[in-house]
Amino acid sequence: MHSLVGLVLILIISRLIPHPPNFTAATAAIVFAAVSLRSWTSLVALIGSYWAADLIINNFMYSSAKFLWVTPAFYWILIPIVVSFMIIRFSVKDSMAPLAIFKSTFGASCLFFIVSNFGVWANSVNYSKNFNGLTLCYFNAIPFFGNELAGTFFYTSLIYCIYWSTNSDKSLATKTS
């Protein structure tokens, strides 16, 4: 329970503090929840915390003329969150193996990039609705992918360092080799 509360706080705070675009704990939190917590409750809590951070961002930090409960972009972010959680939860058997955590982190970041930028292309008037427009959208998103990877690996490392250093099961150190 303490791990989930801490994870929710890290996710929300990382989205609200000033940061480079896409350098947040969102994907890292999903990876940790799927690999280590492995509960559907953690997925629901993280989706709720992502949505709560969106409410604050969309209505107070970048306020619009009307109150926004949800934006179309939220759904394009929800898809890779849920799919990543399900794939990782069912495919990772040794929850403390560093290589499994690394692969899960990289794969979830790639899925986030592919799906969220498809959503940008589908909902944007800036890109033509053809293959050239889609290709241009992905090309323009490459710098954001670097931030996504850097942020996800940074926060995954941070979350696991906190988890391993505070977990009462001291045998974790032997399980990670």
Short mmCIF file of the C-alpha atoms (twelve columns), coordinates in Angstrom:
data_MODEL
# 
_entry.id   MODEL 
# 
loop_
_atom_site.group_PDB 
_atom_site.id 
_atom_site.type_symbol 
_atom_site.label_atom_id 
_atom_site.label_alt_id 
_atom_site.label_comp_id 
_atom_site.label_asym_id 
_atom_site.label_seq_id 
_atom_site.Cartn_x 
_atom_site.Cartn_y 
_atom_site.Cartn_z 
_atom_site.pdbx_PDB_model_num 
ATOM 1   C CA . MET A 1   0.000   0.000   0.000   1 
ATOM 2   C CA . HIS A 2   2.827   2.399   0.884   1 
ATOM 3   C CA . SER A 3   4.492   1.659   -2.467  1 
ATOM 4   C CA . LEU A 4   1.311   2.554   -4.354  1 
ATOM 5   C CA . VAL A 5   0.804   5.828   -2.449  1 
ATOM 6   C CA . GLY A 6   4.420   6.781   -3.093  1 
ATOM 7   C CA . LEU A 7   4.074   5.862   -6.755  1 
ATOM 8   C CA . VAL A 8   0.943   7.998   -7.146  1 
ATOM 9   C CA . LEU A 9   2.699   10.960  -5.513  1 
ATOM 10  C CA . ILE A 10  5.788   10.602  -7.711  1 
ATOM 11  C CA . LEU A 11  3.619   10.426  -10.838 1 
ATOM 12  C CA . ILE A 12  1.553   13.504  -9.959  1 
ATOM 13  C CA . ILE A 13  4.492   15.602  -8.746  1 
ATOM 14  C CA . SER A 14  6.619   14.724  -11.783 1 
ATOM 15  C CA . ARG A 15  3.847   15.979  -14.065 1 
ATOM 16  C CA . LEU A 16  3.225   19.197  -12.123 1 
ATOM 17  C CA . ILE A 17  6.769   20.426  -11.516 1 
ATOM 18  C CA . PRO A 18  8.541   22.222  -14.376 1 
ATOM 19  C CA . HIS A 19  10.159  19.616  -16.641 1 
ATOM 20  C CA . PRO A 20  11.242  19.081  -20.240 1 
ATOM 21  C CA . PRO A 21  8.369   17.802  -22.422 1 
ATOM 22  C CA . ASN A 22  7.595   14.116  -21.717 1 
ATOM 23  C CA . PHE A 23  10.199  13.863  -18.931 1 
ATOM 24  C CA . THR A 24  7.826   12.473  -16.294 1 
ATOM 25  C CA . ALA A 25  7.320   9.376   -14.159 1 
ATOM 26  C CA . ALA A 26  4.132   8.288   -15.949 1 
ATOM 27  C CA . THR A 27  5.569   5.369   -17.902 1 
ATOM 28  C CA . ALA A 28  7.979   4.453   -15.096 1 
ATOM 29  C CA . ALA A 29  5.068   4.219   -12.661 1 
ATOM 30  C CA . ILE A 30  3.222   1.856   -15.002 1 
ATOM 31  C CA . VAL A 31  6.324   -0.317  -15.373 1 
ATOM 32  C CA . PHE A 32  6.826   -0.510  -11.608 1 
ATOM 33  C CA . ALA A 33  3.156   -1.248  -10.978 1 
ATOM 34  C CA . ALA A 34  3.064   -3.993  -13.614 1 
ATOM 35  C CA . VAL A 35  6.397   -5.596  -12.713 1 
ATOM 36  C CA . SER A 36  6.433   -5.295  -8.928  1 
ATOM 37  C CA . LEU A 37  2.968   -4.501  -7.560  1 
ATOM 38  C CA . ARG A 38  1.120   -6.632  -10.134 1 
ATOM 39  C CA . SER A 39  -2.350  -5.536  -9.006  1 
ATOM 40  C CA . TRP A 40  -5.228  -4.154  -11.027 1 
ATOM 41  C CA . THR A 41  -5.842  -1.701  -8.189  1 
ATOM 42  C CA . SER A 42  -2.457  -0.124  -8.884  1 
ATOM 43  C CA . LEU A 43  -3.388  0.338   -12.561 1 
ATOM 44  C CA . VAL A 44  -6.664  2.048   -11.629 1 
ATOM 45  C CA . ALA A 45  -4.888  4.242   -9.050  1 
ATOM 46  C CA . LEU A 46  -2.262  5.321   -11.579 1 
ATOM 47  C CA . ILE A 47  -4.846  6.100   -14.254 1 
ATOM 48  C CA . GLY A 48  -6.741  8.137   -11.646 1 
ATOM 49  C CA . SER A 49  -3.617  10.005  -10.610 1 
ATOM 50  C CA . TYR A 50  -2.704  10.722  -14.243 1 
ATOM 51  C CA . TRP A 51  -6.228  12.050  -14.773 1 
ATOM 52  C CA . ALA A 52  -6.030  14.168  -11.577 1 
ATOM 53  C CA . ALA A 53  -2.747  15.688  -12.750 1 
ATOM 54  C CA . ASP A 54  -4.380  16.378  -16.121 1 
ATOM 55  C CA . LEU A 55  -7.250  18.181  -14.381 1 
ATOM 56  C CA . ILE A 56  -4.772  20.468  -12.628 1 
ATOM 57  C CA . ILE A 57  -2.624  21.003  -15.733 1 
ATOM 58  C CA . ASN A 58  -5.520  21.646  -18.130 1 
ATOM 59  C CA . ASN A 59  -7.620  23.827  -15.823 1 
ATOM 60  C CA . PHE A 60  -5.203  25.684  -13.574 1 
ATOM 61  C CA . MET A 61  -1.741  25.647  -15.103 1 
ATOM 62  C CA . TYR A 62  -2.904  26.100  -18.709 1 
ATOM 63  C CA . SER A 63  -6.430  27.226  -18.047 1 
ATOM 64  C CA . SER A 64  -8.878  27.379  -20.891 1 
ATOM 65  C CA . ALA A 65  -12.166 29.209  -21.272 1 
ATOM 66  C CA . LYS A 66  -14.127 26.269  -19.880 1 
ATOM 67  C CA . PHE A 67  -13.366 23.575  -17.332 1 
ATOM 68  C CA . LEU A 68  -12.059 20.404  -18.976 1 
ATOM 69  C CA . TRP A 69  -12.776 17.089  -17.307 1 
ATOM 70  C CA . VAL A 70  -10.921 15.144  -19.980 1 
ATOM 71  C CA . THR A 71  -9.216  15.948  -23.265 1 
ATOM 72  C CA . PRO A 72  -9.047  13.801  -26.420 1 
ATOM 73  C CA . ALA A 73  -5.311  13.408  -25.780 1 
ATOM 74  C CA . PHE A 74  -6.062  11.589  -22.515 1 
ATOM 75  C CA . TYR A 75  -7.504  8.627   -24.405 1 
ATOM 76  C CA . TRP A 76  -4.416  8.379   -26.639 1 
ATOM 77  C CA . ILE A 77  -2.303  8.247   -23.477 1 
ATOM 78  C CA . LEU A 78  -4.640  5.830   -21.691 1 
ATOM 79  C CA . ILE A 79  -4.232  3.209   -24.440 1 
ATOM 80  C CA . PRO A 80  -0.449  2.691   -24.041 1 
ATOM 81  C CA . ILE A 81  -0.779  2.855   -20.248 1 
ATOM 82  C CA . VAL A 82  -3.297  0.009   -20.119 1 
ATOM 83  C CA . VAL A 83  -1.698  -2.060  -22.892 1 
ATOM 84  C CA . SER A 84  1.801   -1.694  -21.396 1 
ATOM 85  C CA . PHE A 85  0.528   -2.710  -17.962 1 
ATOM 86  C CA . MET A 86  -1.193  -5.807  -19.332 1 
ATOM 87  C CA . ILE A 87  1.726   -6.927  -21.512 1 
ATOM 88  C CA . ILE A 88  4.292   -6.394  -18.766 1 
ATOM 89  C CA . ARG A 89  2.166   -7.926  -16.020 1 
ATOM 90  C CA . PHE A 90  1.585   -11.129 -17.969 1 
ATOM 91  C CA . SER A 91  5.000   -11.448 -19.618 1 
ATOM 92  C CA . VAL A 92  7.447   -10.606 -16.824 1 
ATOM 93  C CA . LYS A 93  7.823   -13.607 -14.533 1 
ATOM 94  C CA . ASP A 94  10.852  -12.611 -12.414 1 
ATOM 95  C CA . SER A 95  9.704   -9.265  -11.059 1 
ATOM 96  C CA . MET A 96  13.084  -8.211  -9.707  1 
ATOM 97  C CA . ALA A 97  15.301  -9.040  -12.694 1 
ATOM 98  C CA . PRO A 98  17.013  -5.828  -13.876 1 
ATOM 99  C CA . LEU A 99  16.990  -6.957  -17.527 1 
ATOM 100 C CA . ALA A 100 13.223  -7.535  -17.396 1 
ATOM 101 C CA . ILE A 101 12.752  -4.080  -15.878 1 
ATOM 102 C CA . PHE A 102 14.994  -2.526  -18.563 1 
ATOM 103 C CA . LYS A 103 13.121  -4.255  -21.422 1 
ATOM 104 C CA . SER A 104 9.757   -3.332  -19.938 1 
ATOM 105 C CA . THR A 105 10.827  0.292   -19.550 1 
ATOM 106 C CA . PHE A 106 12.084  0.544   -23.122 1 
ATOM 107 C CA . GLY A 107 9.080   -1.270  -24.600 1 
ATOM 108 C CA . ALA A 108 6.540   0.817   -22.685 1 
ATOM 109 C CA . SER A 109 8.274   4.019   -23.806 1 
ATOM 110 C CA . CYS A 110 8.194   2.865   -27.427 1 
ATOM 111 C CA . LEU A 111 4.505   1.973   -27.199 1 
ATOM 112 C CA . PHE A 112 3.751   5.344   -25.612 1 
ATOM 113 C CA . PHE A 113 5.607   7.115   -28.436 1 
ATOM 114 C CA . ILE A 114 3.823   5.182   -31.197 1 
ATOM 115 C CA . VAL A 115 0.285   5.458   -29.821 1 
ATOM 116 C CA . SER A 116 0.393   8.989   -28.390 1 
ATOM 117 C CA . ASN A 117 1.885   10.444  -31.560 1 
ATOM 118 C CA . PHE A 118 -0.648  8.606   -33.690 1 
ATOM 119 C CA . GLY A 119 -3.196  10.436  -31.538 1 
ATOM 120 C CA . VAL A 120 -1.429  13.739  -32.168 1 
ATOM 121 C CA . TRP A 121 -1.618  13.089  -35.921 1 
ATOM 122 C CA . ALA A 122 -5.268  11.938  -35.796 1 
ATOM 123 C CA . ASN A 123 -6.448  14.958  -33.765 1 
ATOM 124 C CA . SER A 124 -4.241  17.696  -35.179 1 
ATOM 125 C CA . VAL A 125 -5.007  20.104  -37.993 1 
ATOM 126 C CA . ASN A 126 -1.248  20.592  -38.457 1 
ATOM 127 C CA . TYR A 127 -0.714  17.301  -40.283 1 
ATOM 128 C CA . SER A 128 -2.360  16.075  -43.479 1 
ATOM 129 C CA . LYS A 129 -4.405  12.925  -43.017 1 
ATOM 130 C CA . ASN A 130 -2.227  10.726  -45.210 1 
ATOM 131 C CA . PHE A 131 0.984   8.722   -44.907 1 
ATOM 132 C CA . ASN A 132 3.142   11.833  -45.445 1 
ATOM 133 C CA . GLY A 133 1.375   13.648  -42.612 1 
ATOM 134 C CA . LEU A 134 1.748   10.664  -40.306 1 
ATOM 135 C CA . THR A 135 5.441   10.320  -41.168 1 
ATOM 136 C CA . LEU A 136 6.011   14.033  -40.558 1 
ATOM 137 C CA . CYS A 137 4.232   13.796  -37.194 1 
ATOM 138 C CA . TYR A 138 6.471   10.945  -36.060 1 
ATOM 139 C CA . PHE A 139 9.572   12.718  -37.381 1 
ATOM 140 C CA . ASN A 140 8.672   15.889  -35.463 1 
ATOM 141 C CA . ALA A 141 8.128   13.830  -32.316 1 
ATOM 142 C CA . ILE A 142 11.617  12.282  -32.253 1 
ATOM 143 C CA . PRO A 143 13.036  14.895  -29.801 1 
ATOM 144 C CA . PHE A 144 10.135  14.180  -27.449 1 
ATOM 145 C CA . PHE A 145 10.967  10.459  -27.613 1 
ATOM 146 C CA . GLY A 146 14.442  11.214  -26.264 1 
ATOM 147 C CA . ASN A 147 12.860  13.006  -23.327 1 
ATOM 148 C CA . GLU A 148 10.375  10.158  -22.842 1 
ATOM 149 C CA . LEU A 149 13.170  7.588   -22.693 1 
ATOM 150 C CA . ALA A 150 15.374  9.723   -20.440 1 
ATOM 151 C CA . GLY A 151 12.507  10.522  -18.073 1 
ATOM 152 C CA . THR A 152 11.241  6.965   -17.955 1 
ATOM 153 C CA . PHE A 153 14.680  5.478   -17.269 1 
ATOM 154 C CA . PHE A 154 15.452  8.187   -14.698 1 
ATOM 155 C CA . TYR A 155 12.192  7.695   -12.801 1 
ATOM 156 C CA . THR A 156 12.294  3.899   -13.117 1 
ATOM 157 C CA . SER A 157 15.766  3.953   -11.551 1 
ATOM 158 C CA . LEU A 158 14.607  6.346   -8.838  1 
ATOM 159 C CA . ILE A 159 11.479  4.331   -8.027  1 
ATOM 160 C CA . TYR A 160 13.353  1.040   -7.838  1 
ATOM 161 C CA . CYS A 161 16.183  2.551   -5.771  1 
ATOM 162 C CA . ILE A 162 13.631  3.851   -3.279  1 
ATOM 163 C CA . TYR A 163 11.736  0.566   -3.307  1 
ATOM 164 C CA . TRP A 164 14.794  -1.631  -2.856  1 
ATOM 165 C CA . SER A 165 16.309  0.586   -0.175  1 
ATOM 166 C CA . THR A 166 13.110  0.804   1.886   1 
ATOM 167 C CA . ASN A 167 11.693  -2.678  1.379   1 
ATOM 168 C CA . SER A 168 11.777  -4.736  4.537   1 
ATOM 169 C CA . ASP A 169 12.665  -7.899  2.575   1 
ATOM 170 C CA . LYS A 170 16.459  -7.659  2.677   1 
ATOM 171 C CA . SER A 171 16.743  -10.727 0.462   1 
ATOM 172 C CA . LEU A 172 15.813  -8.589  -2.560  1 
ATOM 173 C CA . ALA A 173 19.477  -7.874  -3.174  1 
ATOM 174 C CA . THR A 174 20.106  -11.537 -3.847  1 
ATOM 175 C CA . LYS A 175 17.084  -11.810 -6.143  1 
ATOM 176 C CA . THR A 176 18.291  -9.067  -8.478  1 
ATOM 177 C CA . SER A 177 21.496  -10.736 -9.616  1 
# 
